[in-house]
Amino acid sequence: MANDVLDDVEEGLDARRVTAVLDAVEAGDSPRLNALLEPLHAADVADLLEQISADDRNALLGMWSGEIDGDILSEISDAIREEVIDALPPEVVAEAVRDLDTDDVVDILEDLEEPAQAVILSALTSADRLAVEQALSYPEYSAGRLMQREVVVAPVHWTVGEMIDHLRVADWLPEQFYHVILVDPRMKPVDYVTLGRLLSSRRDVALKDIVEESFRTIEATEPEADVAYMFNQYHLISCPVVDAHDRLVGVITIDDAMNVQDEEHQEDMLRMAGVDDEATLADTVWEATKGRALWLFVNLLTAILASMVIDMFAQTISQMVALAVLMPIVASMGGNAGTQSMTVAVRALATRDLTAQNAGRVIRREIAVGAINGAVFGVIMAGVASFWFGVPLLALVIGLAMLFTLMAAALGGIVIPMALERMKIDPALASGPFVTTVTDVVGFFAFLGLASWMLL
């Protein structure tokens, strides 16, 4: 029957399936709803719940709550996760989280209010509840919050055969693991062995003879951004986590590290646009307005500053209307050039490619790029202005102004993020308004100042 229901719908989550799901919800047709949702991956179901309205979401959950599992809850956006959990019967939530690894349970709990946390914690076994509570005791956004407590370990003196026999009779194993971690008698990790090397070696081979050179450990209090950087920099697939005494307390796997990296990239993009870094499409009108108003206000102040520069040359503009026509071109080119340099700088700072050691070379390169682009587009704009207004000196003025503005934009786009980073201010959050101000002020001052000096 399920196949008949799906005959008119493509595989995966597309617009037709979303429409079909909403039609099934409106009609109260549970069999069709089950047939439509059952083939979807947990991430697709989470996306569907995020895309539809709150009323449709509550109606869908009321009809389909028994099928919600832990994987779906862990994939749902933080913005609506608490709403979803509140809409589900407690026994459904309890069953859903029971089979999750501790890192996924911690990820779900982090953004929930205390009553919702209590519901999930009460569903766990005593051992799992203790592990989750210990993980929550670590600082927010730390490796301790990111790690899973389920770890496959072996004494450093074991052989391949002993390890394989142990794995075969173990009554528990993590859902995903990539290394067997070798520990000494004090539970301090000393090396690890990949599953590939383990399965391809003879039984009598000592585990310590097939360890990986990539072995390293992470302290539980280390920031998760540093964890993501380490995974990306050293091509890790998992990494043991240790406490202040170097004892093994958990492990972080590549999927969690890459999730952090994705979140960091998303936050940088939102912050560079002056948007709250937790903004989502599920936000209410008030939440979205509040999250954007602050930087709009900052931009208003910087725009007033640029306008004050223009006002200094009001007499000049009144004597030559062509200046007012050309001013937006100078500001627009400078703003775009500044944004380009700023984006490169913010990204390089995030990946730690831009450092004090290479800053001078990068700054010189950006100034050179700004000068070349300024010269090229200055010549082009001079030709346009000469043809448009027939005033040769005006063409020279805008050409020189374009050169100075693009050089200043390139310099500001690099130096301002670096200065903010030095002052422990997130450059992705604060660079935009300052770079825009510098380019506008320099652009208007150069263009109108040259016009006052050369034309009037």
N, C-alpha and C positions, 0 to 999 in steps of 0.2 A: 504493500500500500504506500509505503514511504516513497518508493520510486515513482509511483503515479503522481503523488503530490508534487514532486520536484521536477516533473517533466518540463515545465515551462520556466524553470529558474536555472540560471547558470551556477556552476560550482563556485565556492568561495563567497566572500561577502562583497556583493555589488549592489547597485541601486535597486535592481529588480528583486533581489532577495530581501532587502530592507523593506521595500514596499509590500512584499508578500507577507513578511512577518507582521507588519503593522495591520494589514488586512485581517490576518488570522487573530491577532489580539482583539481588534474591534469586533470581530464576529464571535469571539469566545471559543474559537475552534482549537482546542488543546492538541488533538492528534496532528493537525496540520502544523501547528507551531512546533511541536516536538520533531516532526519530520524535517522542518526547515532548519532548526537549530542543531539537531543531533550531529550532522556531518561537520560542523564548523569547528575549527581550532579554538582553543580557549582564548587566544588573543583576538580572534575575529568576533567572538561573542562579547568580549570586553569592549571592542570598538563599537559594536552595535549598540550596547547599552549607553555608551558615551554620546552617540550620534542622535538618539531619539530624545524626545521631551521627557520631563520628569513624570508627567501623568502617564504617558505610554510606557515608560520604564517601570513604574509601579504596577501597572496592569500586567505587563509581561512577567514580572517577577512573581506576581500573585498566581499566575497560571503555570509558571515553569520553575518555581523555586526549588522543587525537589531535585532538579537536575543540576543545580549550581554546585560546582566543586571548588576545591582550593585553588586549582590552577587559574580558574576564571577570576576568583577574588584577587589573586596576586597580580593579575594582568590589568585590572581595572584602574583607571586614573585615580590618583589621590583625591581629586576634586569631588568625585561622586562615590568613592568607596564607602564612606560612612553612611551615606544615604542608602546605598544598596544593602549594607549589612543591617541597618535599622528596618528595612522592608522585609527582611527574611526571618522566618521562624528561628528561634534560638537553636533548635535541634538540627536545622539545616546548616547553620553556621558552624556548629560544633562538629558535625560530620565532615564538612568541607575542609576544615583546617587540620584535622587529625593526621592526615597523611602528608602534610607539607613538611619540608625541611625547616629547621629553626630559622634560617636566614629569611625565608619567605614569610614565616609567621611574624618575625620582627618587622619586616617591611610593611606588612599589613597593619600592625599595631601602632607603628610610629606616629601616624597621622590621625589616629582615632582618639576621641574623648574617653575619659576613664570608664564610663558605664559600658561603652562598646568594647573596650579592652578587657573588662572583667568577663564579659560573655565569652570571648575567645579563649582567655586564659583558663576559665573554668572547664573548657572542653578538652584541654590537654591532659596527658598523663602527668604524674608528679615530676618525673624526670624531665620531660619536655618543658613543663612550666618553669622549673628551676633554670633550665638552660636558657629559655627565652628571657626570663627576668634578669639573669646575669648579663645577657647581651644588651638588654635595655639599660643596664647600669653604666655602660660605657658612654662617653660623650656622643652627642648627636653628630652625624656625618663622620663617624670614625670607623676604622677597620673592624672594631668590635661589634658595631651594629650591622656591618655588612657580611660578616663571616657566618658560616654554618657550623654548628657544633658537632655534627655527625662526621667523623674523620676515620679513615681506614689507616691503622698504624701497624707496625711490626717491630719487634726487637731488632736491633742492628745486626745481631749474629744469625738471624734466620736465613734459610735457603729458599730458593724459588719453590721447591716442592712443599716445604712447610707453609709458605704463604698461600699457595694455591689450595692446599687442603683446608687451611683456616677459612678462606673465602667460601669454599663449598659448603661448609657446615655452619657458617655464621647465620644466625636467625634474623639479622638486620644488616642492611647495607644502605648507604645513601642512594638516592635515586640517580644521581650523577656523581661520579668521581673519576679522576684521571691519574692520580698518583697514589702509591702506597708510601706513607711517610715513615721513615726509619727513626726510631727514638732510642735514647739511652735509658738506663734504669731510672733516671730522675724525670722522665717524660720530656726531655729536651730534644727537639727535632735536630737531626744531624745530617740528613740527606733524604732524597726521595727517588722512587723508581716508577717509571711510567708503566701503565698496564700493557702497552705494546711490547716493551722490553721484557716484562714479566712473563707474558704468554709465549714469547718467542725464544726463551732461554731454557736450557736443560734444568731438570729438577734439582740436580746437585750443585748448581751455581749459587754462590753466596749473593744475597741481595746487594751487599755493599760493593760488589764487583760490577754491577750494572746500573749504578746511580747516574743521575743526570747532572751535567755541569751547570745547569741553570738554577740550581738550588739557592734559595735565599729565604729569609723570613721577614715578616711584617709585625711590628708591634701593634697591639690591639688599640692603642690610643692614637695611632697615626691617622691623619685626615684621609678620608676616602678619595679625595682628589689626587693625593700622592700615590695611593694604591692604584688608581686607574692609570696614572702616568707610568708607574713601574711595570704594570702588565703590558702596556703598549711599547714601552722603551725596550724591555728585555724579552718580549715575545713569550710571556708566561701563559700557562693554561690553568694552573692553580698554584697557590702559595700558602704555606702554613702561617698561622697567626699565633704569636706568643705573648705572654703576659710580661710584667715588669721583671720577672725572674727567669725569663727565657723558656718557660714551660709552655708546652703546646696547649692551646685553648680552642682552636678551631682552624678552619681553612676557608680561603676565599677562592672561588672559581671564576673562570674567564667571563661567564655570562653576567655575573654580578658586577665585575669590573667594567665591562663594556656598557652596562646599563648606567653606571655612574658617569662614564665618559659621554654618553649620549645626553644625559641630563645636564652635564656641564656645558656641552655645546648649545643645547636648547636655552639654558639660562643666559649664556653669553649673547645669543641672538636677540632674545627678548630684552635684555638690559640695554644693548646697543640701540634698540629702538625706543628706549624709555618706557618699557612696559614691565609691570610687576613680573618677576621671574617665576611666579607660581600661577600665572594667568593661563586659563584654558577656555575652550569654547563653552564649557559648562558653567562658567561664572555668570552670576546675575548681572543685571544692568548696573546696579550700585557697586558691586565688587569690581567690575571692569572699569567703571568711571573712576573709582577711588584709586585703582592701581595705576592709572595713566595720568591722573591730574597733577601729581607732584612734578613730574618732569616736563609736563606742558607748562606749568608755572615757571620752572627754571628757564625753559626756552623763551617764555614771554619776557623775562627779565633780560636775557641776552639779546633778544630782538630789540628791546628798548635801548640797550647800549649801542647797538648798531645804528639805530635810528638817530641817536644823539650825534653820532659821527656825521650822518647825512645832514643833520640840522646845522652843523658847523659850516657847511658849504651851501646853505640855502640860497645865498645871494648868487653864488656861481651857477647853480642849477637854474635859477630864475632868468639868468642872462642867456642860457643856452639850453633849450628844451631837449636837445638831442642827448644830453648827459643823462636825463631821467629815463630816456628810452633804452640806453645802453647799460645802465647800472645793473639791472637784473641779470644780464648775461655774465658780467664779471662775478657777481655773487654766486650764481648757479655753478659756473665752472669751478670756482674756488671751493664751494661746498662739496661738489662731487669729488674733486681731487683730494680734499681733506679726508672725506669718508673712505676713499680707497686706501690711503696710507694708514688711517686709523684701524681699518679692518685687518690689514696685514699685521700691524703692530700688536693689536689685541690678541689675534690668533697666535702669533709667535710668542707672546708672553705666556699664554695659556699652555702652550706645548713646550715652553722653556727653551725655545730656539733663540730668542732674543735675550741676551745677557749683557752684563756690564762689560764683558770682554769683547763682544762684537758690536756693541752699540754704536761706537764711532763710525765703523765701516758702514753700518746700516743707515745711519743718519746721512752720511755723505752720499750714499747711493740714492736715497729718497730725494735729497736736494737736487742731485743731478737729473733724476727722472722728472722732478717738478720743473727744472729749468728747461729741459728739452721740450716737454709738453707745453710749457708756457710760451716758449719761442715759436713752436710750430703753430699753436692755436692763436697766438698773438698776431702772427703774420696773416693767418686766415681771417681773423676778425678785423684786422687793419684794412684788408682789402674790401671786406664787406662794408665797413664803416665809410671808407673812402667813396665807394660806389653809391652807398645809400644817401650820405649827406653831402658829399663833395667838398669836404674840409680836410685837407691833407694832415694838418696838425692834430685834428681829432683822431684820425686813424693812428697816428704815432702814439697819442696818449693811451688809447685803449690797448694797443699792442704792448706797450711797456707795462700798463696796469695788469694785463693778463699774465705777463712774465712774472712780475713781483708776487701777484696773488697766488699763482700755482706753486711757486717756490715756498711761500709762507705756509700754504696749505699742506704741502708735503712735509715740511719741517714740523709744523704743529701736530700733524697726524701721527708722527712717530714720538716726538718729545713728550707730548701731553700724556699719553698712556703710560710711558715709562716713568714720568714724574709721579703719576697717581699710584702706580705700582710701588714705587719707592716709599710713598706715604701710607702704604697699607690700605689704599682705597681701591676697590675693584675697578680696573680700567674699563671693563665692558659697561659698567653701570654709569660712570661719570664722564667718560671721554667725549661723547657726542655733543653735548651742549657747549663744552669748552672749545672743541675744535671748530664747531660752527661759528662761535663768537669770534675766534681768532681770524678765520677766513673772511667773515663778513667785514670786520673792522679793518683789517689790512686791505681787503679789496676795495671797499668804499674810500678809505683814506688815500690809497695809492691813486685810484682813478680820479677822484674829485680834486685831490691835492695837485696832481700833475696838470689837470685841466685848468685849475686856478692859476698855476704858474706859467703854463705854456700858451693858453688860449685867451686869457683875459688880461 
